[in-house]
Amino acid sequence: MGDIRYSLNKPNPGDLLTVDFDDISKGKNVMGDLAKYFEETWEYALKTLGTAGVNRVRKKIRASETQWGKKRMSGMAKGISFPPYGRSTGREDTGLMYDEVSYRWENSLGYQKLEIGWFLAEDYFWWQEYGFISQTYFRHANRGIPSFGRSKRQYKVKGMQSLSEGYKLIKHLRPSWVSGVWNEAVRKLNNKGGTF
């Protein structure tokens, strides 16, 4: 058991462009303020990106339909009826995996990192994410409760690959977010009375 996650690191404000200043001391003050504003705005943007990534992962979990999910939600398998259960025809029997996906960000010595995923992942989450070999089959419904058996026949259950979907969205949004953070930092600097 362990973490399942994708990471995204913050660009360094100095990596974005080179600025020439006539007055070196003024430049140091402006860059110091600009870096401070960049850091403040970046933290907010990182949390917003994290939320967007989590929402994309959750959407993929819900959309990753399985044959059992369809039967479970319909309340009918092999001509036997039982009370429908689960949240969707996707990978949401109890909703635990859906609810547990989250993001976190780390800020240490000016280095920030965004991670999305399951941070105390159960083995079940790994199996659903990356796929697994199963021998389980629906046997019958005993007093309305589905019962399962183990077959000699094995079949592959495809993984949902939800984390990669969240990561792709963040990677796609990142350039515009970095540009937006930069523009907001410059706006804050200009409102303070500095110029850039």
N, C-alpha and C positions, 0 to 999 in steps of 0.2 A: 504494500500500500504506500502511497505517496502522492505528491502533487501532480496534477495534470494541468499544464498551462502553456501559454504562449507569452512571449515578452516583447516589449517595444521600448527602446531606450530614447531618451530625450536628446535632441541635437544641442550642441553647445552654442549659445548666442553668438560667440565670436566666429563660429563656422559659417554663419549665414552670409556675411559680406565684410568687406574691408572698408574702413572709414578713415579718411585722412583729416586730421585737425591741425589748424595753424597753431593753436595754443595747447600745448601738451597737457597742462594742468586742467584746463577746461575740459579737454577730451577725456581725461581720467574721471572727472566728476560726472560728465554726461554718460560715459560708458558704465560707470558704477550704478547710476540711477536707472539706466536703460536695462542693465542686467537684473536689477532688483524688480523692475516692473515686468520684465520678461518672465522671471521666476514665478511671481505672483499669478500672472495670467496663465502660465503654462500649467500650474497646479490645477486650476479650474478646468482648463481644456483637457488635461489628462483624465480627470474624473469623468468628464462628459464623454470622452472617447471610450473609457472603460465601460460606462453604462451602455453605449451604443454596441460595443462588442458583446457584452452579456446578453443584450436583447437579441442580437443576431444568432448567438448560440442557442438561446431558448427557442427562437423561431425554428431553427433547424431540428432541435429535439422534437418539437411538436409536429413538424412536417415529415419526420422520418418514420413513415408508416410501416407497420409490419403486418403480416397476415394475422398473427395472434392479436395485435392491437385492434384490427378491424373486427375480429370475432368477439374480443373482450368487450368492446364498446356496443356491439349489436346484441350481446347476450345470447349468442347462438353459435354452437360449434358441433359439428357432426350430428346435426339434427337435435341436439340436446340444448334446452334453454336454461339459462341461469341469469341472475340479476347482473345487468351491465355494470362495469366498474372501470375506473381510470378517469383521466382528464381528457384524453384525446386518443385517436387511433395511432398516434406516434409513440414515442418512447416515454410515456407518462403513466405508468401503472399507478404508483402512489404519488408521483410528483416530486419525490425527494431529489432526484437527480436534476430536475428542472429548477427547483427552488435553490439548490445548493451552488449552482454556478454563480460566480461573482468575480469581482475584480479587486485588485489591491495595487497600491502604488508604494514605492519605496523612495524615500528622499534621504540621502546621506551624503554629506559633504558636497552638495551641489549636483550630485548625480541622482537622477530620477529614473525609475523604471516602472512600467505598467505591465501587469500580468492579468490575464483572464483565465478562468478555469475552475477546477474543483481543488480546493486547497487541503482538504482532508478526504481525498478520494477513496471510495470503497472499490474493491475489485470489480464489482458490478458496473461501475461507471466506466472503467477501462474497457471492459468487454463490450459495452454498448457503444463506446466511442470508436474503437478500433476493429470490432468484429470478433467473432468467436465460433467455435465448432460446438454444436448442440446435439444432444440425443433425446431431448425432452419432447414429449408430445401430449396433447390433450387426451385424457382417458375418458372421463365422464364428469358429470356434476352430481355431487353427493349432497343432498339437501340444499341444492341451489349454489353450492360452492364448487368451483372448478377444481378438478383433481388431475394431476399429471403423472405420467409414467416415464420410464426410461427405455428407449428403443436401442436395438443393435445398430440401426441405420444412423449415420451421422450426416449432418448437413451444416453448411456454413451460413451464419447469420451475418450479413454485411454490417459493418460499422457505420455510424451516422456521420462521422467526420465533422462534427459541429464546431469544434474549436478552430479548425482551419477556416471555417466560414467566418467566425468572429474575427480571426486574425486578418483575413483578406479584407474585410470591411475597414478595420483600423488602418491597415496599410494603404488602402485606397483613400481614406479620409485624411491621413496624416499630413500630406503636403499642404493641403488647404488650411488645415488647423494650425500648422506651424506658421504659415503666412499670416493667418488671422491673429495669432498670438503676437507675432512681431509687430503687426500694424497696431494692435491694442497697446502694446508696450510703448511704441513711439507716440501714440495719441496721449497716453498718460504723461509721458515726458514733456510733450509740448504743452499740455494743460498746466504742468507745474511751472512753466516759464522757461524751460530749457528748449533748445532747438536741436533738430537733427536733420 
